[in-house]
Amino acid sequence: MQKTLRRWPTCGVCRTILAADAATCAIPTAPADRFFVTQPPPIRSTLAAGNLGLYDVGNFFLTTGRAALPLGSVIPQALWYFEDEPIAIARAGLPIAGFTRDASATKDVAAWAAQRSTAMPLEYPSLIWIAAPEVIRGARLVANGTRIEANGNTWAFDVVPKIALNRSYYDQTSIAFLGMQPLTIRGWLQQETFVARTIWPEAFRLDDCAPSRHVDATAQGIRRLVREESAGGARSAFAAMTLWEREPGAARRWEGKPVLAAMLNGAQGDDDEAHGGHFAMVTGRVGPEGAIGDWLADNFYTLDAFSEKGIVAAVVPLDNYLADLNSGQAWYRPSYLIVAILKDERTASRIQGALCRVYNQFYRHQLPYDHATMNCASISIDVLRAIGWDVRSRGPTNRLLAALGLPYFALRDRSLAKAAKTFNYLTEDRTRLFPAIAFEEIGADLLRLARREPARRASPFEALLAEDIEALVFLRVPQLPSSRAWGDSPIVCPSGRFRRPCATPTCTRRCLGGGSARWPYGPQR
């Protein structure tokens, strides 16, 4: 990868943010203090107050990968990917997730979990990709999107430039949709203009008045929930529905409660290689009025190719993961979350700590990303299984077809490597291969555990999780309008890709999958 390709639109700003002494200061000092001290409210530092996932923001300081390198508290391989990006690093003295050399990620996590009790303190990630140094909450777009206002203050408004390789972007349809509601905007003040990197609708929240909805505790029940809206809910309204609660009819006091969630991102409407969707585990605490933007998404994505959207694998705030103007998943497709509201953070902390260890191996390339055998779903499922959550295996797609097809694909493509990749797709456990199937199995497991309807004998971890679940809520996040084609729900089998309508509006061919002859799964973008 050419490092010159990884220059983001904000790099000029990011280079002005200096690293602080992690032992003595939570945020940087001059010249970066103009971002955090001198600006009038409601512009605040990203780390001014509140939480980042399960963590108190006061336990972090803001810096960049380049400025943090001399501190030596984070492995240099991780910092390389965020040289000029705002990142949050835990202050000195806090427990930071480590890793084991010369051990697979699964064995490392399993050994760590076996030696660690649930009473141990929460371990911190090497870094959190914050992406923007400042935030405005309760903002509104006015003057046809050229200005924003909040708490009686107004500023000129602009957005970060579109990455050149990104094919679609924020436009007038985005302004029309976002201008109707209060927003949380991450970015920075540049002279008299606030430049946004993330625009997050505050109506996307965990509604404690969410209506109850009965869903079968099966993978098919979860699939019906995902697919019940046309186009997977890409153009539907944001929805929250309560699937289960321990005390039905009692007042829901969810604010401040820890949460553990599985998130599925749907199929892109304009990319034949992104119909498989994407998957991430999420942890955090319910924010004021049900806010979810400060939860943390654990996003695994290939590090060996430059993303046309600027995506980098990292622990990242949920609002940035979904609504970053270039890399945000909600600009490309609908998304779905099954959220477990917990009475104790111990199980969520265990999963977050395990994922933090895996990131260290991932940045060091000790854990290589592979679309067939080690993708976003594979990595997450392996971590859950390693700590004792035995997510059900769906088995391979077709071993016989894989064996018979190996010589055929080798001759057809004149490549043994391509044939081997097809073989891997057909023989891989579908729970690890397809994000949608991983989501279905985790969702069904959460419902069974909560309702005490186990399909198997619960492990110690599963027993703790069942004890801690107070409610389960399903969230459907629609696609944010832009110049991009509308997405849909993700596929769950190879043939699903070929049943999708052509994504090109002007196409007159009678094609079923957009006209691509490539393998149906492709990279999960």
N, C-alpha and C positions, 0 to 999 in steps of 0.2 A: 504493500500500500504506500502510495506517495503521501508523505505527511503534508505536503502543500495542498492536497485535496481536502484536508480536514480543517480548513479555516472557516469557521461559522460566521454568520452575519454580525454576531456580537463581539467578535474577537477584539476589536479596537477598544471597546468598553472594558472587556474582561481583563485586559492587560493593565488597567489602572488599579485593579484590586490586589492589594498586597497581602501576603500572609502575615497573620498575627502570631504572637507567642502563644502556643496552645496551652501553656501552663498558667498564663496570667490573664488572658483576654479572650472573650467570646466572639468578638468581631474585630475586623482590621481597623487600624488607625490611619491617619493621613498618608497619602492623599485620598484614600478610599472613603474616609469618613463623611465626605459630602453626600454619599449615598444614604447614610444611615442617621446622621445627626442634624445636619443643617436644613434638610428639606422639611417644609411644613406638613402637618398631617393633612390628608390621610396617607400620604406616601410613607411607607415604613420599610425597614430592612426586612428581607425575607426571613431573617432569624430574630426578629424583634420579640415575638411572643408566640406561645402556643406549642404545638407538637409537630414533629416529623415522624409520622407513623406512631410507633410506641415510645418514641424518644422525646424528651424535653428539648426544645430548640436551644435553650440556654447552655446545653452541654456541647454545642458545636461552635466552631468559628468558620468564617467564610474566607475562601482563598481561591486560587487557581492551581491546576496541576503543576504549572511551571514554578510558581512561587512556593508551593508546598514541598517541592523536591528536596531542598536543603534540610527540611525539618526531620526527615528520615522516619516519620511515624507511619507512613504508608508505603507499600511496595512500589518501586518506581514503574513497574509494568502497568499498574493501574493509573498512575498519574500521567503517563504518556498519552493516553487517549483523551485527556481533559486538560491539555497544556494551557489553553486560553479560555477555558470554560469555568464559570462559577461552580465551585463544589463546596460542600460542607464536610468538615473533618472533626471528629470527636476531640475534645480537649484532653490534655495530658492527664493520666491517672485513671481514665475510664477503661473498662475491659474491651479490647478490640479483638474481633474474630481473627483467628490464625488459620493455619493450614498445615498439613503434613506433607513433606516432600516424599517423592517416590511412592505415593499411594494414590489409588484412584479416588475420585471425589466421593463415590458411594462408600468405600471402605473408610475413608477419612471421617465422613459424617457419622457412620455407624459406630465407629470407635469413640468419637467425641460424645455422641448421645449416650453410649453405654457408661461413660465415666462421669457424666454430668447429671446432677439431680435437677428436678424442676424448680427447686428453691434457689438455684444459682442465679446471680444477677444477669440481666439481659446484656448480651454482647453487641457491640457496635460494629457497623460495616466499616471497611477501610475508607470509604467516601460515599457521599450521596450527591448525585448530580442535580444541583439546584437550578441551573440553567439561566437564572436571572437574579440580580442582586436586590431588587426592590419589588414591592407588591402594593397594590391598591385594592381594597375590598369595598364592596358596595358601590362600584363605579357604574356609570351609564354612558353609552355612546350617544352623542347629540350632534346636531349640525351635519346630518348625513354621514356620520362616522368620522368627521374631521376633528372632533373634539370629544373629551370625556369630562364628566363632572362627578364629584363625590364630596359629600358633606359641605356643599356650598362653594367648593373650589373647582376651577376649571383649568384645563390644560389643552394645548394642541395635541393631536393624537396621530400616531403613525404606527406601522407594524414593521417588524424586521423584514429584510428583503427575502424573496423566494430564493431558495437554493437553485442554482442554474439547472440542475438535472431533474428537479421536481417538476412534474408535468402539469400540476393543477395547484390552485392557491385560493386564498381568501379573496372574496370579491363582493359585489353589491348584494348578492343573495345572503352572504355572511352577515353583512351590516344590517340588512333587514331583519334577520332572525335574532341577532345578538342585541340589537337596539331596543328590543321589547322587554328586556329584563335586566336585573342587577347582575354585575359581573365581578369576578376576581381577576385582576390583570397582573401578570408578572412581567417585569421589564425593567426599564431604567429611565430616569429623567435626563434628557439631553438638551441643555439650554432650557427653552420653555416648552419643549415637546416631550410627552411621555411616549416612549417607543416600546410597544408590546411584543413580547415573545410568546406568551401564553394568554389566551382569553377563555375564561372558564365561567359558564353560566351557573350562578349560585343556586338556581332552582334544581340543579342536579344534586340532590341530597337524600339522606336517609330519613324519610318522612315517618315520624312516630305515629302518624295517623294512617299509615299505609293499610289499605283494606286487606282482609284475610283472603287467602286463596289456597284451596286444598290441591296438592299435587301428589301423585303417586310417588313413593320412594323407590323409583326405578329409573334407569337410564332413559327409558322411553318417555317417562313422565317429564323429565328435565328437557328432553329434546322437543317435546310438544310445546313446552313453555317458551323455548327459544324461538320456535318457528311459527307460533300462532299468529303473529302479525305479518302482513305481506311484506316481502323484501326483507324479512328478518327484523322488521321494525326500524329500518334505516330512516324512513320518513315519518315515523310515528312519534308521539310525544314521549318525553321521559316518563318512565313508570316505576313505581315501587310497590311491591306487594308482599305481605307477610305470609310466609309459607308455614310457619310453626312458631308458637311461643309457649313458654313453660306455664304462664299464668294468663290464659285468655281472659280478656275483659278487664284485667288490672291495668292501672295507669302505666304507660310505657315511659320509663325514666332511663333513656338510652344515652343521654349526653355524658361523655367522659368514659363510657364503657369501652373496653378493648374489643377489637374485631379481628376476625380472620376471614379472608374472602378468596374465592377462586374467580378469575376473570377470563372471559373468552371474548376475543375480538373476531368479527365476522369476515366474510369474503369481500375483497375489493371488487368493485364493479368494472374497473378498467384495466385489470391486470390478470391475465390468464394464469400466471404463476403464483397468485396469492389467494386462491380460493380455499385453501386449507385453514386460513385464519391464523390467530396467534393466541398465546396463553401466558398468564402470569399469576403468581400468588401475590396476595395483598395483605398487609397488616396495618393497624393503626388504632385510633380512638375516635369515637363519635364526637364530632366537633359541635360548636354552638349551633342550635337550630338544625342539627343533623348534618352539618357540613362534612363532606368526604374528601375534599380536595387535598388535604394535608396527609392523607394516608400514603403509604409507600408501596409502590408496585415493584416487584422483583422481575425485571425484564431481561431475558436472555436472548441474544441476537448475535449473528455471526460477526466476529471481529476482523475477519480476513477479507472483507469487501467493503468498499465505500458505499454507504447507503445514499441513494438519491434524495432521501428525506432527512438525512442527518441523524439517523438513529444510531445510538451507541448503547451497548448492553450496560445496564447500571441499575442500582437502587435509585428510584426517582419518585418525586411526589406524584400522586395520582392525577392531579389536574394538569401537570406538565406532560405526563405520559399520554393522556388522552387528548389534550388541547393545545400542545405546542404547535405553533402555526406551520412549522415544516414537518416535524416528526410525530405529531399527535395522532394517535390511532383513530380518534373520533372524527378527524377530517377525511378519513378514507372508508369507514365502514361502521356499522352498528356494533355495540359491545354489550356484554351481559355479565353481571356479577351475582354470585350467591354469597351472601354475607352472613357469617355466624357472629352474633352479638354475644359476648362472653361475660361471665361474672368474674373471671380471673384471667390474667394475661399469660399464664404459664405455658399453655400449648401454643399460642401465637408467638410467644417469645422463643420457644424452642425451634419452631419452623423458621422464624426470621434469623436466628443465630446460625442455624444450619446453612441457610441460603447465603449468608454473609461469608461463611467459610468457602462455599463453592465459588463465589466471585473471585476470591484470591487465586484459586486454581485456574479459573477461567481466564483472568487477565494474564497469567503466566503461561497460558497455552498448555498447562498440565492437563486441562480438560478441553479437548478440541470440539468445536461445534460441527455437527453433521446433520444435514436436513433429514436424512432417513433414520439415523440411529441415535443422535444426540442433539435434538432440537429443543425449542422452548418448552414443549410439553414433556419430552423425555427427561430433561434435567430436573424439572419440578417434581415429576412423579418419582424419580429415583430418590430425591431428597426425602419426600414424604415416606416412602417405603423404608428408607434407611433409618428413620427415627421411630418407626413403629406404626405408621399408618399404612395398612396393607390395602392400598387402592387396587380394586379388582382388575386383573388382566383380561383384556378382551381377546387375546390371541392374535395370530397372524392373519393377514388377508387371505392368502392361498399359497401354502407351501408347495403343493403339486404344480400349480401354474408357474411358480418361481423356478422350480427345478427344470420343468419342461421348456420354459421360456428362455432360460439362460443362453443356450446356444443360438436360439433364434434371434434374440436381441443383440448378441455379439456379432452375428453375421449381418443383421440388418443395419446396425449402426457402425459396423466395422470398428468396434471398440469394446474390448473386454471390460474396461473400467466402467463404461456406461451400462453394460449388461449387469455388472456386479451391483451397481447402484439400484437398478430396477429390481434385482433379486433382493436387496436389502429392504426396499420398500414393501415388497410382497411378503416378506418373512418376519418383519418387525411386529412386536406387540402393538396392536392398534391403539391401546391406551397411551402408549408412549409416542406413537406416530402422529395421531390426529389430535389437535387441540380441542376439538369439539367433543371427542370421546373422553378425553381426560376430564373435561368440565362435567360431562354427564355422570361419570363414575364418582367423582368427588361430590357433586351435588346430591346424588342418590345416597351416597354414604352418609353425608351430613344429616339428611332427613331420617335415615334408618337409625343413626346414633341418637338423634334427638328424641325420636319416638320410641326408642328402645325396641326396635324391630331388627335386630342384627341378623344378617344373613350368614354370619360366622361368629365364632367366639372372639370377643373384643380383646385386643392387646392392651397392655397397661396404658399406652398413650391414647388409644381410642377410648378407653374407659374414662380417662381424665377429660377428654374432649366432650364426651357425652354428658359428663357431670357438669361441665362449665357452660354449655350452650343455653342461653336464655331465650334466644329467638333466632329465626332464620328469615332473611329478607332477600327477595330477588329484585335486582335493579336492571332495567333496560335503558341503556344510554343510546340515543339516536345518533346518526351521523350528522355532523355539523354541515350546513349547506356551504358549498363553495363551487368552484368551476369543475370539480371532480364528479365523475359519474357515481350514481348511488350504488352502495354495496348491498350485501344480502347476508343471510346466515351461512356459516361455513359448511363445507362438505364433510361427510363422515365415511366415505368410501371412494375408491378410485373412480367408479362410474358416475358418482355425483358430479364430478367436474364436467363431464360431457353432456349432462342434462341442463347445464346452465345456459341461459340465453346469451347471445352475442353481446359483448359489452360496447361495441361500436355502433352508435346510433345510426350512422349512414350506411352500415353494411347491408348489402342486398343478397349476400350468399345465404344458402340454406344450411348454415353451420349451427352446431349445437354448443360449441364451447369457445367461440370467439375465433375459430379458425386456426388455433395453435396445434401443432402436432407434437408438442413437447409432453413429457411425462406429467400427469395431472397434478401431482402434489407441488412440485417446484419449491423454490425458497419461500419460507413463511415470512413475509416482509412485515 
